[in-house]
């Protein structure tokens, strides 16, 4: 039985990236992951790890209590 992959809305995260002058290339470099891998994560094809979420929060100035708004928002 195949489970359905949950899709998340990363629009706030993408907006925060722009505000902090990050793009997929620069953020993937600072996360030490491939650019294509980050693209998959931002498109909900794969998931962020807990360590990646914490590192992104540190890089973009996102408070940990705001993690659900940036990483676990369901599309409308």
The first five atom37 places (N, CA, C, CB, O) and aatype in JSON, in Angstrom:
{
  "aatype": [20, 20, 20, 20, 20, 20, 20, 20, 20, 20, 20, 20, 20, 20, 20, 20, 20, 20, 20, 20, 20, 20, 20, 20, 20, 20, 20, 20, 20, 20, 20, 20, 20, 20, 20, 20, 20, 20, 20, 20, 20, 20, 20, 20, 20, 20, 20, 20, 20, 20, 20, 20, 20, 20, 20, 20, 20, 20, 20, 20, 20, 20, 20, 20, 20, 20, 20, 20, 20, 20, 20, 20, 20, 20, 20, 20],
  "atom_mask": [
    [1, 1, 1, 1, 1],
    [1, 1, 1, 1, 1],
    [1, 1, 1, 1, 1],
    [1, 1, 1, 1, 1],
    [1, 1, 1, 1, 1],
    [1, 1, 1, 1, 1],
    [1, 1, 1, 1, 1],
    [1, 1, 1, 1, 1],
    [1, 1, 1, 1, 1],
    [1, 1, 1, 1, 1],
    [1, 1, 1, 1, 1],
    [1, 1, 1, 1, 1],
    [1, 1, 1, 1, 1],
    [1, 1, 1, 1, 1],
    [1, 1, 1, 1, 1],
    [1, 1, 1, 1, 1],
    [1, 1, 1, 1, 1],
    [1, 1, 1, 1, 1],
    [1, 1, 1, 1, 1],
    [1, 1, 1, 1, 1],
    [1, 1, 1, 1, 1],
    [1, 1, 1, 1, 1],
    [1, 1, 1, 1, 1],
    [1, 1, 1, 1, 1],
    [1, 1, 1, 1, 1],
    [1, 1, 1, 1, 1],
    [1, 1, 1, 1, 1],
    [1, 1, 1, 1, 1],
    [1, 1, 1, 1, 1],
    [1, 1, 1, 1, 1],
    [1, 1, 1, 1, 1],
    [1, 1, 1, 1, 1],
    [1, 1, 1, 1, 1],
    [1, 1, 1, 1, 1],
    [1, 1, 1, 1, 1],
    [1, 1, 1, 1, 1],
    [1, 1, 1, 1, 1],
    [1, 1, 1, 1, 1],
    [1, 1, 1, 1, 1],
    [1, 1, 1, 1, 1],
    [1, 1, 1, 1, 1],
    [1, 1, 1, 1, 1],
    [1, 1, 1, 1, 1],
    [1, 1, 1, 1, 1],
    [1, 1, 1, 1, 1],
    [1, 1, 1, 1, 1],
    [1, 1, 1, 1, 1],
    [1, 1, 1, 1, 1],
    [1, 1, 1, 1, 1],
    [1, 1, 1, 1, 1],
    [1, 1, 1, 1, 1],
    [1, 1, 1, 1, 1],
    [1, 1, 1, 1, 1],
    [1, 1, 1, 1, 1],
    [1, 1, 1, 1, 1],
    [1, 1, 1, 1, 1],
    [1, 1, 1, 1, 1],
    [1, 1, 1, 1, 1],
    [1, 1, 1, 1, 1],
    [1, 1, 1, 1, 1],
    [1, 1, 1, 1, 1],
    [1, 1, 1, 1, 1],
    [1, 1, 1, 1, 1],
    [1, 1, 1, 1, 1],
    [1, 1, 1, 1, 1],
    [1, 1, 1, 1, 1],
    [1, 1, 1, 1, 1],
    [1, 1, 1, 1, 1],
    [1, 1, 1, 1, 1],
    [1, 1, 1, 1, 1],
    [1, 1, 1, 1, 1],
    [1, 1, 1, 1, 1],
    [1, 1, 1, 1, 1],
    [1, 1, 1, 1, 1],
    [1, 1, 1, 1, 1],
    [1, 1, 1, 1, 1]
  ],
  "atom_positions": [
    [[0.84, -1.18, 0.0], [0.0, 0.0, 0.0], [0.88, 1.24, 0.0], [-0.95, 0.0, 1.22], [1.73, 1.41, 0.88]],
    [[0.68, 2.08, -0.95], [1.5, 3.29, -1.08], [0.87, 4.42, -0.26], [1.63, 3.71, -2.58], [-0.33, 4.67, -0.33]],
    [[1.72, 5.11, 0.51], [1.22, 6.24, 1.3], [1.33, 7.52, 0.48], [2.01, 6.38, 2.63], [2.24, 7.69, -0.33]],
    [[0.39, 8.4, 0.7], [0.36, 9.67, -0.03], [1.35, 10.64, 0.61], [-1.06, 10.27, -0.04], [1.37, 10.81, 1.83]],
    [[2.15, 11.28, -0.22], [3.14, 12.24, 0.27], [2.42, 13.54, 0.62], [4.25, 12.5, -0.79], [1.61, 14.05, -0.15]],
    [[2.73, 14.06, 1.8], [2.15, 15.32, 2.25], [2.9, 16.47, 1.57], [2.21, 15.45, 3.8], [4.13, 16.51, 1.59]],
    [[2.16, 17.39, 0.99], [2.74, 18.58, 0.37], [2.63, 19.74, 1.34], [2.04, 18.91, -0.98], [1.62, 19.89, 2.02]],
    [[3.67, 20.56, 1.4], [3.65, 21.74, 2.25], [3.8, 23.0, 1.41], [4.77, 21.66, 3.31], [4.37, 22.97, 0.32]],
    [[3.29, 24.09, 1.94], [3.39, 25.4, 1.29], [4.61, 26.13, 1.85], [2.08, 26.24, 1.51], [4.6, 26.55, 3.01]],
    [[5.64, 26.26, 1.05], [6.88, 26.92, 1.47], [6.96, 28.37, 1.0], [8.07, 26.14, 0.96], [8.06, 28.93, 0.94]],
    [[5.84, 28.97, 0.66], [5.88, 30.34, 0.13], [6.45, 31.33, 1.14], [4.48, 30.78, -0.29], [7.17, 32.25, 0.75]],
    [[6.13, 31.18, 2.43], [6.71, 32.08, 3.44], [8.21, 31.88, 3.56], [6.03, 31.86, 4.8], [8.96, 32.84, 3.74]],
    [[8.65, 30.64, 3.47], [10.09, 30.36, 3.52], [10.8, 30.97, 2.31], [10.33, 28.83, 3.56], [11.86, 31.57, 2.46]],
    [[10.21, 30.83, 1.14], [10.81, 31.41, -0.06], [10.86, 32.94, 0.04], [10.02, 30.99, -1.31], [11.83, 33.56, -0.39]],
    [[9.83, 33.53, 0.6], [9.8, 34.98, 0.8], [10.9, 35.4, 1.78], [8.42, 35.44, 1.32], [11.56, 36.42, 1.57]],
    [[11.09, 34.62, 2.84], [12.13, 34.91, 3.83], [13.52, 34.77, 3.2], [12.0, 33.97, 5.05], [14.43, 35.52, 3.53]],
    [[13.68, 33.82, 2.3], [14.94, 33.67, 1.58], [15.24, 34.94, 0.8], [14.89, 32.45, 0.63], [16.37, 35.44, 0.84]],
    [[14.26, 35.45, 0.08], [14.45, 36.67, -0.72], [14.79, 37.85, 0.18], [13.19, 36.97, -1.55], [15.68, 38.64, -0.14]],
    [[14.06, 37.99, 1.3], [14.32, 39.09, 2.23], [15.75, 39.07, 2.75], [13.35, 39.02, 3.41], [16.34, 40.12, 3.02]],
    [[16.32, 37.87, 2.88], [17.68, 37.71, 3.39], [18.71, 37.52, 2.28], [17.73, 36.54, 4.34], [19.84, 37.12, 2.53]],
    [[18.28, 37.82, 1.05], [19.16, 37.75, -0.13], [19.76, 36.37, -0.37], [20.27, 38.74, 0.02], [20.92, 36.22, -0.75]],
    [[18.92, 35.37, -0.13], [19.3, 34.0, -0.44], [18.53, 33.53, -1.66], [19.06, 33.05, 0.77], [17.38, 33.93, -1.88]],
    [[19.17, 32.67, -2.44], [18.48, 31.95, -3.5], [18.79, 30.47, -3.31], [18.91, 32.46, -4.94], [19.48, 30.1, -2.36]],
    [[18.31, 29.64, -4.18], [18.52, 28.2, -4.01], [20.01, 27.86, -3.99], [17.81, 27.41, -5.12], [20.44, 27.02, -3.21]],
    [[20.78, 28.49, -4.84], [22.21, 28.21, -4.91], [22.93, 28.58, -3.63], [22.83, 28.94, -6.08], [23.69, 27.78, -3.09]],
    [[22.69, 29.79, -3.12], [23.42, 30.24, -1.93], [22.95, 29.51, -0.67], [23.25, 31.75, -1.74], [23.77, 29.18, 0.19]],
    [[21.65, 29.25, -0.56], [21.17, 28.53, 0.62], [21.64, 27.08, 0.61], [19.63, 28.59, 0.69], [22.04, 26.56, 1.65]],
    [[21.62, 26.44, -0.54], [22.08, 25.05, -0.61], [23.57, 24.97, -0.25], [21.84, 24.46, -2.02], [23.99, 24.02, 0.4]],
    [[24.34, 25.95, -0.67], [25.77, 25.99, -0.33], [25.94, 26.08, 1.19], [26.47, 27.19, -1.02], [26.74, 25.34, 1.77]],
    [[25.2, 26.98, 1.82], [25.33, 27.16, 3.27], [24.77, 25.98, 4.06], [24.63, 28.43, 3.69], [25.14, 25.78, 5.22]],
    [[23.89, 25.2, 3.44], [23.36, 23.99, 4.09], [24.21, 22.77, 3.79], [21.92, 23.74, 3.63], [24.01, 21.7, 4.38]],
    [[25.17, 22.91, 2.88], [26.03, 21.81, 2.43], [25.22, 20.68, 1.79], [26.83, 21.25, 3.61], [25.47, 19.5, 2.02]],
    [[24.23, 21.08, 0.97], [23.47, 20.11, 0.18], [23.46, 20.61, -1.26], [22.01, 19.93, 0.74], [23.77, 21.77, -1.53]],
    [[23.09, 19.74, -2.17], [23.03, 20.12, -3.57], [21.88, 21.07, -3.87], [22.91, 18.89, -4.42], [20.85, 21.06, -3.2]],
    [[22.08, 21.88, -4.88], [21.06, 22.84, -5.31], [19.79, 22.12, -5.75], [21.58, 23.71, -6.45], [18.68, 22.55, -5.42]],
    [[19.94, 21.04, -6.48], [18.78, 20.27, -6.95], [18.06, 19.64, -5.76], [19.22, 19.18, -7.95], [16.83, 19.61, -5.73]],
    [[18.81, 19.16, -4.79], [18.21, 18.58, -3.58], [17.36, 19.62, -2.86], [19.29, 18.04, -2.64], [16.24, 19.31, -2.43]],
    [[17.87, 20.83, -2.71], [17.1, 21.89, -2.06], [15.85, 22.21, -2.88], [17.96, 23.16, -1.88], [14.78, 22.44, -2.31]],
    [[15.98, 22.22, -4.18], [14.81, 22.45, -5.04], [13.73, 21.4, -4.82], [15.23, 22.45, -6.5], [12.55, 21.73, -4.76]],
    [[14.14, 20.13, -4.7], [13.17, 19.06, -4.4], [12.47, 19.31, -3.08], [13.88, 17.69, -4.37], [11.26, 19.11, -2.96]],
    [[13.22, 19.75, -2.08], [12.64, 20.0, -0.76], [11.65, 21.16, -0.81], [13.74, 20.28, 0.27], [10.58, 21.09, -0.21]],
    [[12.0, 22.22, -1.52], [11.12, 23.39, -1.63], [9.87, 23.1, -2.46], [11.88, 24.55, -2.24], [8.88, 23.83, -2.38]],
    [[9.91, 22.03, -3.25], [8.74, 21.6, -4.03], [7.99, 20.45, -3.38], [9.17, 21.21, -5.44], [7.08, 19.87, -3.98]],
    [[8.38, 20.1, -2.14], [7.75, 19.01, -1.37], [7.94, 17.63, -2.01], [6.27, 19.28, -1.2], [7.14, 16.73, -1.76]],
    [[8.97, 17.47, -2.83], [9.26, 16.15, -3.39], [10.02, 15.29, -2.38], [10.07, 16.28, -4.69], [9.89, 14.07, -2.39]],
    [[10.79, 15.94, -1.52], [11.45, 15.29, -0.38], [11.29, 16.23, 0.81], [12.97, 14.98, -0.67], [10.88, 17.38, 0.65]],
    [[11.61, 15.73, 2.0], [11.4, 16.53, 3.21], [12.71, 17.07, 3.76], [10.7, 15.69, 4.27], [13.78, 16.5, 3.55]],
    [[12.61, 18.19, 4.48], [13.74, 18.73, 5.21], [13.99, 17.88, 6.45], [13.5, 20.22, 5.6], [13.04, 17.37, 7.06]],
    [[15.27, 17.72, 6.83], [15.58, 17.06, 8.1], [15.45, 18.08, 9.22], [17.01, 16.43, 8.07], [15.4, 19.29, 8.97]],
    [[15.4, 17.6, 10.45], [15.33, 18.51, 11.59], [16.56, 19.41, 11.64], [15.21, 17.71, 12.9], [16.45, 20.6, 11.93]],
    [[17.73, 18.84, 11.37], [18.96, 19.65, 11.37], [18.92, 20.73, 10.29], [20.18, 18.76, 11.16], [19.35, 21.86, 10.53]],
    [[18.41, 20.39, 9.11], [18.31, 21.38, 8.04], [17.35, 22.49, 8.41], [17.86, 20.72, 6.73], [17.62, 23.66, 8.14]],
    [[16.23, 22.15, 9.03], [15.26, 23.16, 9.45], [15.9, 24.12, 10.45], [14.01, 22.5, 10.07], [15.75, 25.33, 10.32]],
    [[16.6, 23.59, 11.44], [17.26, 24.44, 12.44], [18.32, 25.33, 11.8], [17.9, 23.59, 13.54], [18.43, 26.51, 12.15]],
    [[19.1, 24.78, 10.88], [20.15, 25.56, 10.21], [19.53, 26.68, 9.37], [21.03, 24.64, 9.32], [20.02, 27.81, 9.37]],
    [[18.46, 26.38, 8.65], [17.78, 27.4, 7.84], [17.24, 28.5, 8.74], [16.62, 26.77, 7.01], [17.35, 29.68, 8.42]],
    [[16.66, 28.12, 9.86], [16.16, 29.13, 10.81], [17.29, 30.04, 11.28], [15.5, 28.44, 12.03], [17.12, 31.26, 11.34]],
    [[18.43, 29.47, 11.6], [19.58, 30.26, 12.04], [20.06, 31.2, 10.93], [20.72, 29.35, 12.49], [20.37, 32.36, 11.19]],
    [[20.12, 30.7, 9.71], [20.6, 31.51, 8.58], [19.64, 32.64, 8.22], [20.82, 30.63, 7.37], [20.07, 33.73, 7.86]],
    [[18.34, 32.37, 8.32], [17.34, 33.35, 7.87], [16.72, 34.16, 9.0], [16.25, 32.63, 7.12], [15.86, 35.01, 8.76]],
    [[17.15, 33.9, 10.23], [16.61, 34.65, 11.36], [15.18, 34.28, 11.71], [16.69, 36.11, 11.07], [14.4, 35.13, 12.14]],
    [[14.83, 33.03, 11.51], [13.49, 32.54, 11.86], [13.55, 31.98, 13.27], [12.99, 31.45, 10.84], [14.4, 31.15, 13.58]],
    [[12.66, 32.45, 14.14], [12.61, 31.92, 15.5], [12.05, 30.5, 15.47], [11.75, 32.84, 16.42], [11.15, 30.2, 14.69]],
    [[12.6, 29.65, 16.33], [12.19, 28.24, 16.33], [10.69, 28.08, 16.57], [12.96, 27.47, 17.39], [10.08, 27.14, 16.05]],
    [[10.1, 28.96, 17.34], [8.66, 28.85, 17.6], [7.84, 29.14, 16.34], [8.24, 29.81, 18.72], [6.64, 28.83, 16.29]],
    [[8.48, 29.72, 15.32], [7.81, 30.02, 14.05], [7.97, 28.91, 13.01], [8.35, 31.32, 13.48], [7.46, 29.02, 11.89]],
    [[8.68, 27.84, 13.37], [8.93, 26.74, 12.43], [7.65, 26.23, 11.76], [9.61, 25.59, 13.15], [7.65, 26.04, 10.54]],
    [[6.56, 26.0, 12.48], [5.35, 25.5, 11.8], [4.85, 26.41, 10.68], [4.23, 25.32, 12.82], [4.34, 25.93, 9.67]],
    [[5.01, 27.72, 10.84], [4.54, 28.66, 9.81], [5.38, 28.58, 8.54], [4.58, 30.08, 10.35], [4.86, 28.81, 7.44]],
    [[6.65, 28.25, 8.67], [7.54, 28.23, 7.52], [7.72, 26.84, 6.9], [8.88, 28.76, 7.92], [7.97, 26.73, 5.7]],
    [[7.59, 25.78, 7.71], [7.93, 24.45, 7.23], [6.77, 23.45, 7.2], [9.0, 23.89, 8.07], [6.87, 22.42, 6.54]],
    [[5.68, 23.74, 7.88], [4.59, 22.76, 7.96], [3.23, 23.36, 7.62], [4.55, 22.15, 9.33], [2.2, 22.91, 8.12]],
    [[3.25, 24.38, 6.79], [2.02, 25.03, 6.35], [1.37, 24.22, 5.23], [2.29, 26.48, 5.89], [2.02, 23.88, 4.24]],
    [[0.1, 23.92, 5.41], [-0.6, 23.17, 4.37], [-1.1, 24.12, 3.29], [-1.77, 22.37, 4.97], [-1.55, 25.23, 3.6]],
    [[-1.04, 23.7, 2.03], [-1.56, 24.55, 0.95], [-3.07, 24.73, 1.09], [-1.22, 23.94, -0.43], [-3.77, 23.86, 1.6]],
    [[-3.55, 25.88, 0.63], [-4.99, 26.14, 0.67], [-5.63, 25.9, -0.67], [-5.27, 27.57, 1.12], [-6.84, 26.07, -0.82]]
  ]
}
